[in-house]
């Protein structure tokens, strides 16, 4: 017999399912971290999350933030992104949202989500994925593409 110890009353439906499936408790720390991502958006580092929680007077230590970010990553609620600035960043995975790429300014560090793609661009990426799968024998589940350059302000 499996007993679930899950606090799910305040969670959106998509989170409830994931916590339930992983048999994990939706602790106040985990809910607070997810609320930061809902409020502040994407591309937050562990330090960013910690500072937002401190500003909201939440009593969560930095080690707890790191542990919970790792858990939320393994649960598929968050995705890790790396912008080459020496820090790992996280963004919330939206089940309904399409996959996106990132444009990163090498001067100011601005990160722009590149969500709008033409049909030709999508076809190119699908063709590239299929070619790599065939040539390398991989089954590609996901991929990240980062474009580095200068934003309009820094140009």
C-alpha positions in Angstrom: 0.0 0.0 0.0 1.4 3.4 -1.0 0.6 6.4 1.3 1.0 9.9 -0.2 2.0 12.7 2.1 1.4 15.6 -0.3 0.2 19.1 0.5 -1.5 20.0 -2.8 -4.4 22.3 -1.8 -2.7 25.5 -3.0 -1.0 24.2 -6.1 -2.0 24.6 -9.7 -3.3 21.4 -11.2 -0.2 20.7 -13.3 2.0 20.8 -10.2 -0.3 18.6 -8.2 0.0 15.8 -10.7 3.8 16.0 -10.8 4.2 16.0 -7.0 1.7 13.2 -6.8 3.5 11.1 -9.5 6.9 11.6 -7.7 5.4 10.9 -4.3 6.8 14.1 -3.0 5.4 16.6 -0.5 4.7 20.1 -1.7 6.4 21.8 1.2 6.1 25.4 1.9 9.7 25.9 0.6 8.9 24.2 -2.6 5.7 26.2 -3.1 7.5 29.4 -2.3 10.2 28.7 -4.9 7.6 27.9 -7.5 5.7 31.1 -6.7 9.0 33.0 -7.4 9.1 31.5 -10.8 5.5 32.3 -11.4 5.9 35.9 -10.3 9.4 36.8 -11.6 9.4 34.8 -14.8 12.2 32.9 -16.2 16.0 32.5 -16.1 16.6 32.7 -12.4 19.7 31.5 -10.7 19.6 29.8 -7.2 20.9 33.1 -5.8 18.1 35.1 -7.6 15.5 32.7 -6.1 17.1 33.0 -2.6 17.1 36.8 -2.8 13.5 37.0 -3.9 12.5 34.7 -1.0 14.4 36.8 1.5 12.7 40.0 0.1 9.4 38.3 0.8 10.5 37.4 4.4 10.5 33.7 3.7 12.8 31.7 6.0 14.5 29.5 3.5 18.2 28.8 3.4 20.3 28.8 0.3 21.1 25.1 0.7 17.3 24.4 0.8 16.9 26.5 -2.4 19.6 24.5 -4.2 18.2 21.1 -3.0 14.7 22.0 -4.1 15.8 23.4 -7.4 17.5 20.1 -8.1 14.4 18.2 -7.1 12.1 20.4 -9.3 14.5 19.9 -12.1 14.4 16.1 -11.7 10.6 16.3 -11.5 10.4 18.1 -14.8 8.9 21.3 -13.4 12.0 23.3 -14.1 14.6 23.2 -16.8 18.3 24.2 -16.4 19.7 26.7 -18.9 23.3 27.9 -19.1 24.1 31.3 -20.6 27.9 31.2 -20.2 28.0 33.6 -17.3 29.3 31.0 -14.8 25.9 30.6 -13.1 23.2 28.0 -13.7 19.8 29.4 -14.4 16.4 27.8 -14.3 13.2 28.4 -16.1 9.7 26.9 -15.6 8.7 24.4 -18.1 5.2 25.2 -19.5 3.6 22.1 -20.7 1.4 24.0 -23.2 4.2 26.3 -24.4 6.3 25.5 -27.4 10.0 24.8 -27.0 12.1 28.0 -27.4 15.7 29.1 -27.9 17.6 31.9 -26.3 19.3 35.0 -27.7 22.1 36.1 -25.3 23.8 39.5 -25.5 27.6 39.0 -24.9 28.0 42.6 -23.7 25.1 43.3 -21.2 24.0 39.7 -20.6 20.4 40.3 -21.7 18.6 37.0 -22.4 15.7 37.0 -24.9 13.4 34.0 -25.4 13.1 33.2 -29.1 9.7 31.6 -29.3 8.4 32.7 -32.7 9.8 30.7 -35.5 8.8 30.5 -39.1 7.7 27.3 -40.6 11.0 27.1 -42.6 13.0 27.5 -39.4 11.1 24.8 -37.6 11.4 22.5 -40.6 15.2 23.2 -40.7 15.5 22.2 -37.0 13.5 19.1 -37.4 15.6 18.1 -40.4 18.8 18.7 -38.5 17.5 16.7 -35.5 16.6 13.8 -37.8 19.9 13.9 -39.6 21.8 13.8 -36.3 19.7 11.0 -35.0 20.4 8.9 -38.1 24.0 9.7 -38.3 24.9 9.3 -34.6 22.3 6.6 -33.7 20.8 8.8 -31.0 17.2 9.3 -30.1 17.0 13.0 -29.3 14.5 13.9 -26.6 15.3 17.5 -26.3 17.8 20.2 -27.2 18.8 23.7 -26.4 20.0 26.3 -28.9 21.8 29.5 -27.7 22.5 32.4 -30.0 25.2 34.7 -28.8 25.7 38.3 -30.1 24.8 41.9 -29.4 21.3 43.1 -28.5 20.0 46.3 -30.3 21.0 48.5 -27.3 24.6 47.3 -27.2 25.1 47.3 -31.0 
